[in-house]
Amino acid sequence: MIYKKRGVYLKLYGSYILILLLPLFVGAIVYAQTLKASQAQAERLNNSLMQIVKNECDNQVNEAIRNLNRIAFDTRVQMLSNEKGKFSAEDQYDMYALYMDLKNSNFSAQSYKDVFVYFKNTDTVVSTSGNMSLELFYHLYYENEEFPFPEMETYLSQFHFQDIIPIRSGNGNRELLFTLTSLNSDLGEPSATIGIRMGADVLDRRIASAKWDEQMQFLILDSRNQILNTIDEAMITDRIQYDKLEAGTDFQYDLNGERYTGLVMESQAAKWKYVLLTPARIIEQSAREIRKYCVIGLFLCIFLGFAVSYYLTNKNYNPLKALVDLFKGQQKNDTSDSTAAAPVNEYQWLELQVQSFFKEHSDIKHNLTENQKILRQYYLFRLLEYPLEEAGKAVEHYVPRLTDSHHIVLLFSIEGMEAGEQAEEEAGLRRFIVMNIAGEILGEHFNVELVEIGEMAAAVAGLPGEEEGYLDSIRECIESMRKMIREQFHFQVVALAGDVHKGLEGIHPSYQEAREAEEYVSLLETDTIFYRDIKNANKKYYYPMEMENKIINAIKAGDSRQAAELMGQVLDVNYYENKASSGVFKCLLYDMMGTLMKGADETGCGSFFERENISLQISMKQPLEEKKRQFAAITESLCREAEARKGDGGNELSDRIMEYIESEYHDPDLNISQTGFHFDMTPAYLSAMFKKQTGKSLLKYINTVRVEAAKELLAQGTSVVETAEKVGFRDSRTFIRVFKEYTGVTPGQMKKMQP
């Protein structure tokens, strides 16, 4: 098998580079998000700034309008506005009083440069600067080429309601003129106009206090598209038009090669719009700083990352290279097809080499184990078939577990096996099962060796002595083994046991005795035979069929005393008169136990023996009278339960059966047997009791419940197949047959008859 040189090296290096690229990618994302956050922060800050400027300027305008209204409602202003021609001496006094009111109103604290009232009928002006004619007033305070006297005279002679116009002072500074016509006029002609002149620097100061950067520009536009505040003339352009600006919107604005972001808000006090122009480079300044450090950091990461990756790759690859060189040096030849196999990397090549090494090691170990097993089986077979002196000197070496002082041989044969090649395979599998289970159960208590001899499995168990208790343990192990095989693997095993003999030399005699016990299997009709029980035994016992029937009839009649007396008679005859051996007597006991089981089945008490384990209550070690007493006690309990079942509350049993069927009819496994199992009764007895109490067949009742449920499902539109599954039929054919038997029509015909 060939491998690509330095294939792992390149993968290691590539993985380190990939890990390095991850923070670079994350850094790019962080920068993009930072730029967005910076722009969003600047936008929120600009909105707050615009709101502050708007509120400050609107407050200034509202204050000026309130002062105009206050002066307009003054009684002197209203009286003087109605005078024509020249003012009288009394009017002159009112004019002086009005002048003093204006002068003492502290308008200078409100940043007003002038507050005046122009009386058109007398061409007179009363202001904070004195009383004079309009022309003199103009030349002293308002003379300007952009706003000549005729234009001012015409403007003040017109109607005004809280009007605001931009003007320039004599020195060229921007100013705002607030005007309001007096409320007391003749025939709709304006007789007096109140004016307040305020410098644009008032608004400029409000704007300057709110700026967070000097490069930001604010514009205040009126409805005539005139700029009201002081601004750099270079910022004025035709692109910023009052009618084209929508309040609450943003726009991009390029001026002299620089990009500005514009924000618009509308005044609530006048027909003004506030425009904020922010250079884009200010907004992006923080992001650019972050970008600078990010780029520097990324370049450092790339440079250092490549260097560290190279160093770590070499450091991690060198041990692998040394390991590959070690295996290549120890490899004698490569038997694999290097031309056909695809190239692999170093790890895969090492994996193949290690797998090959462990496979060879495992094969050698397996061969040694198999050889040891074959030798052990061989010498164990010779130890059984031949006396110790003929078995060979090495026998003690290959059967190391047989170190006890006494031994007994057990033979296990499988019942019911037929001839044929397939049967031979099945028999071999069953012998394998028997040997494994026997080794596990017997091995918990004794030292055991097992071997196959023909069609039988043999077990040699070591015992510490000849006491009867060890044989009882052997019997219990055999019964546990047979029960496990019967319940889990469903076949029967016959167990034959020789007698207990001393030493290894006693194994052969015990084996011969177990072979002799094989002859009694059919005679005693039992599946477990010990040679000790048959060597001096009477080969038969007295227990006629008539006596068994009498005992069963007594149980059915509930006469436990008569049943106990009959069983006592059988025990006395076989124990005292026939002198039956222990093995035969034990067979009699099991036969009598079978009689009790038959009686229990016929009285519907099949579960009685699941609770009362007779095989554990009655033992061969007990005296005869104790056996009689226990049989009597068991018989009495059985009869008492049978009588209780007969008097089970009238029809209460049938009611419980019907409730169970109505709740479980959808189960396809529901039948008479399962119902009997649920109520701890035999199927025959349960069916008979149901018939007796209801007059109905139990099977027909189950089918009736299912058919009625099927009718409801079919009426709901359920398909025939789905209905069959829901009411407990495994296939639709059986369902159709039963449905037609009980209703006279098929399910399909029933569905068609539905409206």
VENRA-V75805 format. One record per pair of residues at least 24 apart in sequence whose ideal C-beta (glycine too) atoms are under 8 Angstrom apart, sorted by sequence separation. I is the first residue (numbers start at 1). J is the second residue. D is the distance in Angstrom with one decimal. If there is no record, write none. Layout:
# VENRA-V75805
[[I | J | D] [I | J | D]]
This chain:
# VENRA-V75805
[[74 | 98 | 7.2] [102 | 126 | 7.0] [144 | 168 | 5.1] [155 | 179 | 7.7] [175 | 199 | 5.2] [176 | 200 | 6.3] [221 | 245 | 7.4] [253 | 277 | 6.2] [431 | 455 | 7.6] [435 | 459 | 7.9] [723 | 747 | 6.6] [76 | 101 | 7.6] [102 | 127 | 6.8] [103 | 128 | 5.3] [142 | 167 | 7.3] [144 | 169 | 7.0] [174 | 199 | 7.5] [175 | 200 | 6.0] [203 | 228 | 6.8] [204 | 229 | 5.7] [321 | 346 | 7.5] [324 | 349 | 6.9] [384 | 409 | 6.7] [431 | 456 | 7.9] [496 | 521 | 7.6] [567 | 592 | 6.1] [593 | 618 | 7.3] [612 | 637 | 6.6] [710 | 735 | 7.3] [102 | 128 | 4.9] [144 | 170 | 6.1] [173 | 199 | 6.4] [174 | 200 | 3.7] [203 | 229 | 4.7] [204 | 230 | 5.0] [247 | 273 | 6.8] [320 | 346 | 5.7] [324 | 350 | 6.4] [327 | 353 | 5.0] [372 | 398 | 7.8] [412 | 438 | 6.4] [431 | 457 | 5.1] [471 | 497 | 7.9] [653 | 679 | 7.6] [672 | 698 | 5.5] [74 | 101 | 7.2] [99 | 126 | 5.4] [114 | 141 | 6.2] [142 | 169 | 7.9] [143 | 170 | 5.8] [173 | 200 | 7.0] [176 | 203 | 7.9] [320 | 347 | 7.5] [323 | 350 | 6.5] [446 | 473 | 7.9] [494 | 521 | 5.7] [543 | 570 | 5.6] [672 | 699 | 6.0] [675 | 702 | 8.0] [720 | 747 | 4.6] [98 | 126 | 5.1] [99 | 127 | 7.6] [142 | 170 | 7.8] [144 | 172 | 7.9] [173 | 201 | 7.3] [200 | 228 | 6.4] [245 | 273 | 5.4] [410 | 438 | 7.5] [427 | 455 | 6.5] [445 | 473 | 5.6] [446 | 474 | 7.9] [542 | 570 | 7.0] [567 | 595 | 7.9] [671 | 699 | 7.6] [720 | 748 | 6.1] [95 | 124 | 7.4] [99 | 128 | 7.8] [141 | 170 | 7.7] [200 | 229 | 5.4] [201 | 230 | 6.8] [471 | 500 | 7.1] [589 | 618 | 6.0] [608 | 637 | 7.6] [657 | 686 | 7.4] [710 | 739 | 6.2] [160 | 190 | 7.8] [167 | 197 | 7.7] [169 | 199 | 7.7] [200 | 230 | 5.3] [245 | 275 | 6.6] [320 | 350 | 7.9] [470 | 500 | 7.4] [608 | 638 | 5.9] [672 | 702 | 7.8] [71 | 102 | 7.6] [95 | 126 | 5.5] [99 | 130 | 6.7] [159 | 190 | 5.3] [242 | 273 | 5.9] [497 | 528 | 7.7] [499 | 530 | 7.9] [542 | 573 | 4.9] [543 | 574 | 7.4] [589 | 620 | 7.7] [671 | 702 | 7.2] [707 | 738 | 6.8] [720 | 751 | 7.5] [99 | 131 | 5.7] [158 | 190 | 6.6] [410 | 442 | 7.8] [442 | 474 | 7.7] [445 | 477 | 6.5] [495 | 527 | 6.6] [497 | 529 | 7.1] [499 | 531 | 4.9] [500 | 532 | 8.0] [542 | 574 | 5.4] [670 | 702 | 6.5] [706 | 738 | 7.4] [707 | 739 | 5.8] [711 | 743 | 7.7] [157 | 190 | 6.5] [160 | 193 | 6.1] [444 | 477 | 7.9] [494 | 527 | 4.9] [495 | 528 | 4.6] [496 | 529 | 5.4] [497 | 530 | 4.5] [498 | 531 | 5.1] [499 | 532 | 5.3] [541 | 574 | 4.8] [605 | 638 | 6.3] [608 | 641 | 5.9] [657 | 690 | 5.7] [714 | 747 | 5.9] [166 | 200 | 7.5] [466 | 500 | 5.0] [493 | 527 | 7.0] [494 | 528 | 7.5] [495 | 529 | 7.4] [497 | 531 | 6.4] [586 | 620 | 5.5] [717 | 751 | 7.9] [87 | 122 | 6.0] [96 | 131 | 7.3] [240 | 275 | 6.4] [442 | 477 | 5.2] [492 | 527 | 6.4] [494 | 529 | 7.9] [496 | 531 | 7.9] [497 | 532 | 8.0] [542 | 577 | 7.7] [585 | 620 | 7.2] [596 | 631 | 7.9] [603 | 638 | 7.5] [654 | 689 | 7.4] [703 | 738 | 5.5] [707 | 742 | 4.7] [83 | 119 | 7.3] [85 | 121 | 7.5] [86 | 122 | 6.6] [95 | 131 | 5.4] [120 | 156 | 7.4] [157 | 193 | 7.6] [441 | 477 | 4.9] [499 | 535 | 7.7] [542 | 578 | 5.8] [563 | 599 | 7.8] [605 | 641 | 5.1] [645 | 681 | 7.4] [653 | 689 | 5.9] [654 | 690 | 5.4] [658 | 694 | 7.9] [707 | 743 | 6.5] [714 | 750 | 5.3] [80 | 117 | 7.8] [84 | 121 | 4.4] [85 | 122 | 6.9] [87 | 124 | 7.1] [120 | 157 | 5.6] [156 | 193 | 4.7] [463 | 500 | 6.0] [541 | 578 | 6.3] [605 | 642 | 5.5] [653 | 690 | 7.6] [665 | 702 | 6.8] [710 | 747 | 6.7] [714 | 751 | 5.2] [67 | 105 | 7.9] [81 | 119 | 5.9] [83 | 121 | 6.2] [84 | 122 | 7.1] [118 | 156 | 4.8] [417 | 455 | 7.7] [540 | 578 | 7.8] [582 | 620 | 5.7] [589 | 627 | 7.3] [596 | 634 | 6.4] [600 | 638 | 5.8] [603 | 641 | 7.9] [604 | 642 | 7.1] [704 | 742 | 6.6] [80 | 119 | 5.8] [82 | 121 | 7.7] [83 | 122 | 6.2] [156 | 195 | 7.2] [441 | 480 | 5.5] [442 | 481 | 7.7] [541 | 580 | 4.9] [592 | 631 | 7.1] [596 | 635 | 7.0] [599 | 638 | 6.6] [603 | 642 | 3.8] [654 | 693 | 4.0] [703 | 742 | 6.3] [711 | 750 | 6.9] [715 | 754 | 5.7] [67 | 107 | 7.2] [77 | 117 | 5.7] [81 | 121 | 7.3] [441 | 481 | 5.0] [538 | 578 | 6.0] [540 | 580 | 8.0] [605 | 645 | 6.6] [653 | 693 | 6.6] [654 | 694 | 4.9] [661 | 701 | 6.6] [665 | 705 | 4.8] [714 | 754 | 7.1] [414 | 455 | 7.6] [538 | 579 | 6.0] [555 | 596 | 7.5] [604 | 645 | 5.4] [657 | 698 | 7.3] [661 | 702 | 5.6] [665 | 706 | 5.2] [235 | 277 | 6.9] [404 | 446 | 7.7] [411 | 453 | 7.7] [413 | 455 | 6.7] [538 | 580 | 5.1] [596 | 638 | 6.6] [600 | 642 | 7.9] [603 | 645 | 7.1] [651 | 693 | 4.9] [67 | 110 | 7.5] [217 | 260 | 7.7] [404 | 447 | 6.0] [413 | 456 | 4.9] [438 | 481 | 5.6] [441 | 484 | 7.7] [537 | 580 | 7.2] [538 | 581 | 5.6] [541 | 584 | 5.2] [552 | 595 | 6.5] [556 | 599 | 6.7] [650 | 693 | 7.6] [651 | 694 | 7.4] [658 | 701 | 7.1] [662 | 705 | 5.8] [666 | 709 | 7.7] [71 | 115 | 7.4] [228 | 272 | 7.0] [403 | 447 | 6.7] [412 | 456 | 6.4] [413 | 457 | 8.0] [437 | 481 | 5.3] [537 | 581 | 2.6] [540 | 584 | 6.9] [541 | 585 | 6.9] [551 | 595 | 5.4] [555 | 599 | 3.6] [645 | 689 | 7.9] [661 | 705 | 5.5] [665 | 709 | 6.3] [67 | 112 | 7.8] [402 | 447 | 6.4] [411 | 456 | 5.2] [412 | 457 | 4.6] [482 | 527 | 6.5] [536 | 581 | 6.3] [537 | 582 | 7.2] [539 | 584 | 6.8] [543 | 588 | 6.0] [555 | 600 | 7.7] [64 | 110 | 8.0] [71 | 117 | 6.6] [80 | 126 | 7.8] [401 | 447 | 4.4] [411 | 457 | 7.4] [412 | 458 | 7.7] [482 | 528 | 7.4] [537 | 583 | 5.2] [538 | 584 | 5.7] [541 | 587 | 6.7] [552 | 598 | 5.8] [556 | 602 | 5.9] [63 | 110 | 6.4] [401 | 448 | 7.1] [402 | 449 | 6.0] [411 | 458 | 5.5] [412 | 459 | 7.2] [434 | 481 | 7.8] [437 | 484 | 5.9] [460 | 507 | 5.8] [534 | 581 | 7.0] [537 | 584 | 5.2] [541 | 588 | 4.5] [548 | 595 | 5.1] [552 | 599 | 4.7] [555 | 602 | 7.8] [556 | 603 | 5.9] [64 | 112 | 7.6] [67 | 115 | 7.2] [222 | 270 | 7.3] [223 | 271 | 4.1] [401 | 449 | 5.8] [410 | 458 | 7.0] [411 | 459 | 7.9] [437 | 485 | 6.2] [533 | 581 | 6.3] [543 | 591 | 5.8] [551 | 599 | 7.0] [555 | 603 | 6.5] [222 | 271 | 6.1] [223 | 272 | 8.0] [409 | 458 | 6.4] [410 | 459 | 4.4] [479 | 528 | 7.2] [533 | 582 | 5.3] [534 | 583 | 5.2] [543 | 592 | 7.2] [575 | 624 | 5.5] [222 | 272 | 5.6] [399 | 449 | 5.6] [409 | 459 | 7.3] [410 | 460 | 7.8] [478 | 528 | 5.5] [533 | 583 | 2.8] [541 | 591 | 7.9] [548 | 598 | 7.9] [552 | 602 | 6.6] [60 | 111 | 8.0] [221 | 272 | 6.6] [409 | 460 | 5.6] [410 | 461 | 6.6] [434 | 485 | 6.8] [533 | 584 | 7.9] [176 | 228 | 6.2] [220 | 272 | 5.6] [221 | 273 | 5.0] [408 | 460 | 7.6] [409 | 461 | 8.0] [433 | 485 | 6.7] [572 | 624 | 7.8] [220 | 273 | 7.6] [407 | 460 | 5.8] [408 | 461 | 5.4] [458 | 511 | 7.2] [475 | 528 | 7.0] [530 | 583 | 6.9] [533 | 586 | 7.1] [571 | 624 | 6.3] [174 | 228 | 7.2] [220 | 274 | 5.9] [221 | 275 | 6.6] [407 | 461 | 6.7] [529 | 583 | 7.1] [174 | 229 | 7.1] [219 | 274 | 7.5] [220 | 275 | 7.7] [407 | 462 | 5.6] [408 | 463 | 6.1] [475 | 530 | 7.6] [113 | 169 | 7.8] [141 | 197 | 7.9] [166 | 222 | 7.3] [174 | 230 | 5.5] [218 | 274 | 6.8] [219 | 275 | 4.1] [406 | 462 | 7.3] [407 | 463 | 6.6] [433 | 489 | 5.8] [571 | 627 | 6.3] [173 | 230 | 8.0] [218 | 275 | 7.0] [406 | 463 | 4.4] [571 | 628 | 6.2] [164 | 222 | 6.8] [218 | 276 | 5.8] [219 | 277 | 7.1] [402 | 460 | 6.2] [404 | 462 | 3.1] [405 | 463 | 7.6] [406 | 464 | 7.1] [670 | 728 | 5.9] [217 | 276 | 7.5] [218 | 277 | 7.7] [403 | 462 | 6.7] [404 | 463 | 5.7] [405 | 464 | 6.3] [406 | 465 | 6.1] [430 | 489 | 7.4] [434 | 493 | 5.8] [471 | 530 | 6.9] [524 | 583 | 6.8] [166 | 226 | 5.2] [216 | 276 | 6.7] [217 | 277 | 4.2] [402 | 462 | 5.4] [404 | 464 | 5.9] [405 | 465 | 6.7] [406 | 466 | 5.9] [524 | 584 | 7.2] [568 | 628 | 4.8] [571 | 631 | 7.8] [666 | 726 | 5.9] [668 | 728 | 5.1] [165 | 226 | 7.9] [166 | 227 | 7.5] [216 | 277 | 6.9] [399 | 460 | 7.9] [401 | 462 | 7.1] [430 | 491 | 6.0] [471 | 532 | 7.3] [526 | 587 | 5.8] [567 | 628 | 7.4] [666 | 727 | 6.1] [667 | 728 | 5.7] [668 | 729 | 6.7] [113 | 175 | 6.8] [166 | 228 | 5.3] [216 | 278 | 5.2] [525 | 587 | 7.2] [665 | 727 | 6.4] [666 | 728 | 5.0] [668 | 730 | 4.9] [216 | 279 | 7.6] [408 | 471 | 7.8] [524 | 587 | 5.5] [568 | 631 | 7.4] [665 | 728 | 5.3] [164 | 228 | 7.8] [215 | 279 | 5.4] [410 | 474 | 7.3] [526 | 590 | 7.4] [564 | 628 | 7.5] [567 | 631 | 4.9] [568 | 632 | 7.7] [117 | 182 | 7.9] [213 | 278 | 7.7] [567 | 632 | 7.7] [216 | 282 | 7.4] [408 | 474 | 6.7] [215 | 282 | 6.1] [384 | 451 | 7.3] [564 | 631 | 6.3] [385 | 453 | 7.9] [410 | 478 | 7.3] [564 | 632 | 3.7] [567 | 635 | 7.1] [120 | 189 | 7.8] [213 | 282 | 5.4] [380 | 449 | 5.4] [384 | 453 | 6.7] [120 | 190 | 6.2] [121 | 191 | 5.6] [381 | 451 | 5.5] [606 | 676 | 7.8] [120 | 191 | 5.6] [380 | 451 | 4.5] [564 | 635 | 5.0] [119 | 191 | 6.9] [120 | 192 | 6.7] [381 | 453 | 6.5] [560 | 632 | 7.4] [563 | 635 | 4.7] [564 | 636 | 7.3] [119 | 192 | 5.1] [120 | 193 | 7.2] [376 | 449 | 7.4] [607 | 680 | 3.7] [118 | 192 | 6.6] [377 | 451 | 5.0] [384 | 458 | 6.0] [606 | 680 | 7.1] [607 | 681 | 7.6] [117 | 192 | 5.9] [118 | 193 | 4.7] [377 | 452 | 7.6] [416 | 491 | 6.9] [560 | 635 | 4.7] [606 | 681 | 6.4] [117 | 193 | 7.4] [118 | 194 | 7.9] [384 | 460 | 7.3] [415 | 491 | 7.1] [416 | 492 | 6.8] [560 | 636 | 4.2] [563 | 639 | 7.3] [605 | 681 | 7.7] [606 | 682 | 4.5] [117 | 194 | 5.3] [118 | 195 | 6.8] [383 | 460 | 7.6] [414 | 491 | 6.3] [415 | 492 | 4.2] [604 | 681 | 4.5] [116 | 194 | 7.5] [117 | 195 | 7.7] [380 | 458 | 8.0] [414 | 492 | 7.5] [415 | 493 | 7.1] [560 | 638 | 7.4] [604 | 682 | 5.8] [115 | 194 | 8.0] [116 | 195 | 5.2] [414 | 493 | 6.1] [415 | 494 | 6.0] [560 | 639 | 4.0] [606 | 685 | 7.8] [115 | 195 | 7.3] [380 | 460 | 6.9] [413 | 493 | 7.2] [414 | 494 | 7.8] [555 | 635 | 6.8] [559 | 639 | 7.2] [560 | 640 | 7.5] [114 | 195 | 7.6] [115 | 196 | 5.2] [116 | 197 | 7.9] [412 | 493 | 5.3] [413 | 494 | 4.8] [558 | 639 | 4.8] [601 | 682 | 5.2] [604 | 685 | 3.1] [114 | 196 | 7.4] [115 | 197 | 7.6] [412 | 494 | 7.0] [603 | 685 | 7.0] [604 | 686 | 6.7] [114 | 197 | 4.2] [412 | 495 | 5.7] [413 | 496 | 7.5] [555 | 638 | 6.1] [601 | 684 | 8.0] [602 | 685 | 7.4] [112 | 196 | 5.5] [113 | 197 | 4.8] [411 | 495 | 7.4] [412 | 496 | 7.7] [555 | 639 | 5.9] [558 | 642 | 6.2] [601 | 685 | 7.6] [112 | 197 | 6.8] [113 | 198 | 6.5] [410 | 495 | 6.2] [411 | 496 | 4.3] [558 | 643 | 5.0] [604 | 689 | 6.9] [112 | 198 | 5.4] [113 | 199 | 5.6] [410 | 496 | 7.0] [411 | 497 | 7.8] [556 | 642 | 7.5] [111 | 198 | 6.2] [410 | 497 | 5.2] [555 | 642 | 7.0] [111 | 199 | 6.9] [409 | 497 | 7.3] [410 | 498 | 7.8] [107 | 196 | 7.7] [408 | 497 | 6.2] [409 | 498 | 4.5] [408 | 498 | 6.1] [111 | 202 | 4.5] [408 | 499 | 7.2] [408 | 500 | 5.0] [407 | 500 | 7.4] [408 | 501 | 7.5] [68 | 162 | 6.7] [406 | 500 | 5.2] [407 | 501 | 6.2] [406 | 501 | 6.5] [406 | 502 | 5.3] [407 | 503 | 7.5] [65 | 162 | 5.2] [405 | 502 | 6.3] [406 | 503 | 7.6] [407 | 504 | 7.2] [405 | 503 | 7.1] [409 | 507 | 6.2] [407 | 506 | 5.7] [406 | 506 | 7.0] [407 | 507 | 5.1] [411 | 511 | 7.8] [81 | 182 | 4.8] [409 | 510 | 4.1] [82 | 184 | 6.3] [402 | 504 | 6.3] [408 | 510 | 5.5] [409 | 511 | 4.4] [61 | 164 | 7.2] [81 | 184 | 5.4] [407 | 510 | 6.3] [411 | 514 | 4.6] [78 | 182 | 6.6] [81 | 185 | 7.3] [82 | 186 | 6.9] [409 | 513 | 7.6] [410 | 514 | 6.8] [411 | 515 | 7.2] [77 | 182 | 6.0] [78 | 183 | 7.1] [399 | 504 | 8.0] [402 | 507 | 7.6] [409 | 514 | 5.0] [413 | 518 | 7.6] [78 | 184 | 4.1] [164 | 270 | 5.7] [77 | 184 | 8.0] [411 | 518 | 7.1] [72 | 180 | 5.6] [162 | 270 | 7.9] [396 | 504 | 7.1] [71 | 180 | 8.0] [82 | 191 | 6.4] [395 | 504 | 7.3] [68 | 178 | 5.9] [72 | 182 | 5.6] [73 | 183 | 7.2] [81 | 191 | 4.1] [68 | 179 | 7.7] [69 | 180 | 7.0] [72 | 183 | 5.7] [81 | 192 | 3.6] [68 | 180 | 4.1] [80 | 192 | 7.1] [415 | 527 | 7.6] [65 | 178 | 6.9] [64 | 178 | 4.7] [65 | 180 | 7.8] [77 | 192 | 6.1] [388 | 503 | 8.0] [388 | 504 | 5.4] [61 | 178 | 7.9] [77 | 194 | 7.3] [388 | 505 | 4.2] [387 | 505 | 6.9] [388 | 507 | 7.6] [388 | 508 | 6.9] [383 | 504 | 6.8] [387 | 508 | 5.2] [72 | 194 | 5.5] [386 | 508 | 6.5] [71 | 194 | 4.8] [384 | 507 | 6.3] [385 | 508 | 7.4] [383 | 507 | 5.3] [384 | 508 | 6.5] [383 | 508 | 6.9] [68 | 194 | 5.3] [385 | 511 | 7.4] [384 | 511 | 4.4] [68 | 196 | 6.2] [67 | 196 | 6.2] [64 | 196 | 5.2] [64 | 198 | 6.4] [60 | 198 | 7.6] [60 | 202 | 6.1] [60 | 203 | 6.9] [57 | 203 | 5.5] [60 | 206 | 7.0] [57 | 206 | 5.8] [56 | 206 | 4.0] [57 | 207 | 7.9] [53 | 206 | 6.4] [56 | 209 | 7.9] [468 | 621 | 8.0] [53 | 207 | 5.5] [56 | 210 | 7.2] [53 | 210 | 5.1] [52 | 210 | 4.7] [49 | 210 | 5.3] [49 | 211 | 7.2] [49 | 212 | 6.6] [57 | 220 | 6.8] [53 | 218 | 6.3] [45 | 212 | 6.5] [49 | 216 | 8.0] [65 | 269 | 7.3] [61 | 267 | 7.3] [43 | 250 | 7.8] [62 | 269 | 5.0] [61 | 269 | 4.1] [58 | 267 | 5.6] [61 | 270 | 5.1] [57 | 267 | 7.0] [58 | 268 | 5.5] [59 | 269 | 7.9] [54 | 265 | 5.2] [58 | 269 | 4.0] [61 | 272 | 7.9] [57 | 269 | 7.8] [58 | 270 | 7.7] [50 | 263 | 5.7] [54 | 267 | 6.4] [51 | 265 | 7.3] [54 | 268 | 7.7] [46 | 261 | 7.9] [50 | 265 | 4.9] [57 | 272 | 7.6] [47 | 263 | 7.0] [46 | 263 | 5.4] [57 | 274 | 7.2] [54 | 274 | 5.3] [53 | 274 | 6.1] [53 | 276 | 7.7] [50 | 274 | 6.1] [50 | 276 | 5.3] [49 | 276 | 6.8] [46 | 276 | 5.9] [46 | 278 | 6.0] [42 | 278 | 7.2] [42 | 282 | 7.5] [42 | 283 | 4.2] [39 | 283 | 5.6] [38 | 283 | 6.7] [39 | 284 | 7.4] [38 | 284 | 6.9] [38 | 286 | 4.7] [39 | 287 | 7.7] [35 | 284 | 7.0] [38 | 287 | 4.6] [34 | 286 | 7.8] [35 | 287 | 4.1] [34 | 287 | 5.7] [35 | 290 | 8.0] [31 | 287 | 7.4] [34 | 290 | 5.1] [35 | 291 | 7.9] [31 | 290 | 6.3] [31 | 291 | 5.7] [31 | 294 | 5.2] [30 | 294 | 7.4] [27 | 294 | 5.5] [27 | 297 | 7.2] [27 | 298 | 5.7] [24 | 298 | 5.7] [24 | 301 | 6.7] [23 | 301 | 6.3] [24 | 302 | 7.2] [20 | 301 | 6.9] [20 | 302 | 7.1] [20 | 305 | 3.8] [20 | 306 | 7.4] [17 | 305 | 7.6] [16 | 305 | 7.7] [17 | 306 | 7.4] [20 | 309 | 6.5] [16 | 308 | 7.6] [17 | 309 | 5.9] [16 | 309 | 3.6] [13 | 309 | 6.1] [16 | 312 | 6.2] [13 | 310 | 7.1] [16 | 313 | 6.2] [12 | 312 | 7.9] [13 | 313 | 4.5] [12 | 313 | 4.7] [9 | 313 | 6.3] [12 | 316 | 6.0] [12 | 317 | 6.0] [9 | 317 | 4.8] [8 | 317 | 6.5] [6 | 317 | 7.9] [8 | 320 | 6.2] [1 | 334 | 6.4] [11 | 345 | 7.2] [1 | 336 | 4.7] [2 | 338 | 4.9] [7 | 343 | 7.8] [1 | 338 | 6.2] [7 | 344 | 7.9] [8 | 345 | 5.1] [7 | 345 | 3.6] [8 | 346 | 4.7] [2 | 341 | 7.1] [4 | 343 | 4.7] [7 | 346 | 6.4] [8 | 347 | 6.0] [1 | 341 | 5.4] [3 | 343 | 6.1] [4 | 344 | 7.2] [2 | 343 | 5.5] [3 | 344 | 5.0] [4 | 345 | 5.7] [2 | 344 | 7.7] [3 | 345 | 6.1] [1 | 344 | 6.6] [3 | 346 | 6.0] [3 | 348 | 7.0] [3 | 349 | 3.9] [1 | 349 | 6.3] [1 | 352 | 5.7]]
